Amino acid sequence: MNFVDVLLTGATLGGLYALVAMGLTLQYGVARIMNLSYGEFLIGAAFIAWLVSKLGLSPLWGLLLAVPLGFGVQWLVYRVLMVPLVKRTGAGPQLEVDSILATFGLLFIVQGLMLLQFTGNYHSYSYLAEPVQILGGTVAANRLLVLCVAAAAAAGLFLLLNRTRVGTSVRAVAVSPQFAPLVGINVRQRAAQAYGLGGALVAVCGVLVSMFLPFSATMGIMFTMKALIVVIMGGVGNLMGALVAGLLLGFAETIVASIEPALILAVNYGLFLLVLLVRPTGLFGSVGR
């Protein structure tokens, strides 16, 4: 594997990790809820794309269903399941503990429903698998698409959060939820919208992942764990941190895979621990959130 191949593979893999993690860090950064069922909804979107491909259509058409459905389902989860916890805990430290337990239970509910419908077998299909030559390196078109979507999502989120009134109010809730109501911001409404936006992002991830990776109803936890590693490495609640940490992890895995694939998991957690030893709050984290 030459340098260009490493660069392309690392960037596409890192882009995928960043895209998976951005929705999760957005949910936690605004709603203060660590969603352990996050990966199950990614797999749900992957099944939507798979069903669309079975109809002889491009799985990209699945985005028209998966993205609004992902937003709506996550918005509903927040309003129905999380708001009672917010009221009971007063959005204090106990909320994080209770929400982790609640979303852990939701994980098994969603996983069970998918197992009932699709069984535990692996599913896959081929789409945009053609190799693309760039500067002497080779990368599959579907993986290149992931990198482009990750870059577009990062740019879109930056513009939304920094160039719109809604984004300004979302950042206000993320930084200081106790004072946001003093300037007329509906904290729960903004938190629900951010939670839903995280669901839309994970739906995009699911559709894209299904194009090049076999998946099953029980794989959601793998994506949740990978997203958690990236979120914590980058700094919990920091979108730029998720992007940088995702790319860092992608390049590290690619380099190690070209030398000794058996060490990939060790490098994952080794890099994770190294970042926490040097920067306990993550690369872009701040003390006393």
C-alpha positions in Angstrom: 0.0 0.0 0.0 1.6 3.2 -1.2 1.4 6.6 0.5 -1.6 7.8 -1.6 -3.5 4.6 -0.9 -2.9 5.1 2.8 -4.0 8.7 2.5 -7.2 7.9 0.6 -8.1 4.9 2.8 -7.4 6.7 6.0 -9.4 9.8 4.9 -12.4 7.7 3.9 -12.4 5.6 7.0 -11.8 8.6 9.2 -14.6 10.4 7.4 -17.0 7.6 8.2 -16.0 7.6 11.9 -16.4 11.3 12.1 -19.8 11.2 10.4 -21.0 8.5 12.8 -19.7 10.4 15.8 -21.0 13.9 14.9 -24.7 13.0 15.5 -23.9 11.4 18.8 -21.8 14.4 20.0 -24.6 16.8 18.9 -27.2 14.9 20.9 -25.0 14.9 24.0 -23.7 18.4 23.6 -27.2 19.9 23.6 -29.5 17.4 25.3 -26.9 16.1 27.8 -28.0 12.6 27.0 -25.5 9.9 26.0 -27.5 7.8 23.6 -26.4 4.1 23.8 -29.0 3.0 21.3 -27.5 5.3 18.7 -26.0 2.4 16.6 -29.2 0.5 16.4 -30.8 3.4 14.5 -27.8 3.4 12.1 -28.5 -0.3 11.4 -32.2 0.5 10.9 -31.3 3.0 8.2 -29.0 0.5 6.6 -32.0 -1.9 6.4 -34.1 0.8 4.7 -31.4 1.2 2.1 -31.1 -2.5 1.6 -34.9 -2.8 1.1 -34.8 0.1 -1.5 -31.9 -1.7 -3.3 -34.1 -4.9 -3.5 -36.6 -2.8 -5.5 -34.0 -2.2 -8.1 -33.5 1.4 -7.1 -30.4 3.3 -6.0 -30.0 3.0 -2.2 -29.5 6.7 -2.2 -33.2 7.0 -2.6 -33.4 5.5 0.8 -32.1 8.8 2.2 -35.5 10.4 1.3 -37.2 8.0 3.8 -34.4 7.3 6.3 -33.4 10.9 7.0 -36.8 12.4 7.9 -37.7 9.1 9.7 -34.4 9.2 11.6 -35.1 12.8 12.7 -38.8 12.1 13.6 -38.0 8.9 15.6 -35.2 10.5 17.6 -37.3 13.6 18.2 -40.1 11.4 19.5 -37.7 9.4 21.6 -36.5 12.6 23.3 -40.0 14.0 23.8 -41.6 10.7 25.1 -38.7 8.9 26.9 -36.2 11.6 27.8 -38.4 14.6 28.8 -39.8 12.8 31.8 -36.3 12.0 32.9 -35.3 15.7 32.5 -38.3 16.8 34.6 -37.5 14.2 37.3 -33.8 15.0 37.6 -34.0 18.7 36.9 -31.5 18.2 34.1 -28.8 17.7 36.8 -26.0 15.1 37.0 -28.6 12.3 37.7 -30.0 12.8 34.2 -26.8 11.4 32.6 -27.0 8.2 34.7 -30.8 7.7 34.1 -30.5 8.4 30.4 -27.7 5.9 29.9 -29.8 3.2 31.6 -32.9 4.2 29.5 -31.1 4.2 26.2 -29.4 1.0 27.1 -32.8 -0.6 27.4 -34.0 1.1 24.2 -31.0 -0.5 22.5 -32.3 -4.0 23.1 -35.9 -3.1 22.2 -34.8 -1.8 18.8 -32.4 -4.6 18.2 -35.1 -7.2 19.1 -37.5 -5.7 16.6 -34.9 -5.8 13.9 -34.0 -9.4 14.7 -37.7 -10.3 14.5 -38.0 -8.7 11.1 -34.7 -9.4 9.5 -33.2 -12.3 11.6 -29.5 -12.3 12.7 -28.1 -13.0 9.2 -25.8 -10.6 7.4 -27.2 -8.5 4.6 -25.3 -6.8 1.8 -25.6 -5.5 -1.7 -23.2 -3.9 -4.2 -23.4 -0.2 -5.2 -20.7 2.2 -6.4 -18.1 -0.5 -5.8 -16.1 0.5 -8.8 -12.5 1.6 -8.1 -11.5 5.2 -8.6 -8.0 6.3 -9.4 -6.8 9.4 -7.7 -3.1 10.6 -7.9 -2.0 7.0 -8.5 -4.0 5.6 -5.6 -7.2 3.6 -5.7 -10.3 3.9 -3.6 -13.9 2.5 -4.1 -16.4 5.1 -5.2 -18.8 4.3 -2.3 -16.1 5.0 0.2 -15.2 8.2 -1.5 -18.8 9.1 -1.3 -18.6 8.7 2.5 -15.7 11.2 2.7 -17.6 13.7 0.6 -20.8 13.4 2.7 -18.8 13.7 5.9 -17.1 16.9 4.7 -20.5 18.3 3.5 -22.1 17.3 6.8 -19.4 19.0 8.8 -19.6 22.2 6.7 -23.4 22.2 6.9 -23.4 21.8 10.7 -20.8 24.5 11.1 -22.9 26.9 9.0 -26.1 25.9 10.8 -24.7 26.4 14.2 -22.7 29.5 13.5 -24.6 31.4 10.8 -28.3 31.0 11.8 -30.4 32.1 14.7 -31.6 28.6 15.4 -27.9 27.5 15.5 -27.1 30.3 17.9 -29.9 29.3 20.2 -28.7 25.6 20.0 -25.2 26.7 21.0 -26.6 28.7 23.8 -28.4 25.7 25.2 -25.3 23.6 24.8 -23.1 26.1 26.7 -25.5 27.3 29.4 -28.9 25.6 29.5 -29.8 27.2 32.9 -29.5 30.7 31.5 -30.8 30.2 27.9 -34.5 30.6 29.0 -33.6 34.1 30.3 -33.3 35.3 26.7 -36.5 33.5 25.5 -35.0 30.2 24.3 -37.1 27.1 24.7 -34.5 24.7 26.0 -36.5 21.5 25.6 -37.6 22.4 22.1 -34.0 23.1 21.0 -32.8 19.9 22.8 -35.4 17.9 20.9 -34.5 19.4 17.6 -30.8 18.7 18.2 -31.6 15.1 19.2 -33.6 14.7 16.0 -30.8 16.2 13.9 -28.5 13.6 15.4 -31.0 11.0 14.3 -31.0 12.4 10.8 -27.1 12.2 10.7 -27.0 8.6 11.9 -29.6 7.7 9.3 -27.3 9.1 6.6 -24.5 7.0 8.1 -26.6 3.9 7.9 -27.5 4.3 4.3 -23.8 5.0 3.3 -22.4 2.1 5.4 -24.8 -0.4 3.9 -23.2 0.3 0.4 -19.9 -1.3 1.3 -20.2 -3.2 4.6 -22.2 -6.4 5.3 -24.4 -5.7 8.3 -26.8 -7.5 10.7 -29.4 -6.6 13.3 -26.8 -7.1 16.1 -24.1 -4.8 14.8 -25.4 -1.5 16.2 -23.4 -1.8 19.4 -20.2 -1.9 17.4 -21.0 1.5 15.8 -22.0 2.9 19.1 -18.7 2.0 20.7 -16.7 3.4 17.8 -18.7 6.6 18.0 -18.2 6.8 21.8 -14.4 6.5 21.3 -14.3 9.3 18.7 -16.6 11.5 20.8 -14.6 11.2 24.0 -11.3 11.5 22.1 -12.4 14.7 20.4 -14.0 16.2 23.5 -17.6 15.4 24.5 -20.1 17.7 22.7 -17.5 19.2 20.3 -18.2 18.7 16.6 -14.8 19.8 15.4 -13.3 17.4 17.9 -15.4 14.5 16.5 -14.2 15.4 13.0 -10.5 15.5 14.0 -10.6 12.4 16.2 -12.5 10.4 13.5 -9.8 11.3 11.0 -7.0 10.5 13.5 -8.5 7.1 14.3 -9.1 6.4 10.6 -5.5 7.1 9.6 -4.1 5.1 12.6 -6.2 2.1 11.7 -5.2 2.3 8.0 -1.4 2.5 8.8 -1.6 -0.4 11.3 -3.7 -2.5 8.9 -1.0 -2.2 6.2 1.5 -3.6 8.7 -0.4 -6.0 11.0 -4.2 -6.2 10.9 -4.4 -8.1 14.1 -3.3 -5.0 16.0 -6.1 -2.7 14.8 -8.2 -3.2 18.0 -5.2 -2.6 20.2 -4.3 0.6 18.3 -7.9 1.8 18.7 -7.9 1.6 22.4 -4.2 2.5 22.8 -4.7 5.8 20.9 -7.9 6.4 22.9 -6.0 5.9 26.2 -3.0 8.0 25.0 -5.3 11.0 24.2 -7.0 10.7 27.6 -3.7 10.6 29.4 -2.5 13.7 27.6 -5.8 15.5 27.4 -8.3 14.1 29.9 -11.2 16.2 28.5 -10.4 15.2 24.9 -8.6 17.0 22.1 -11.0 19.9 21.9 -12.8 19.4 25.3 -13.0 22.0 28.0 -13.0 21.6 31.8 -16.2 22.0 33.8 -18.8 21.5 31.1 
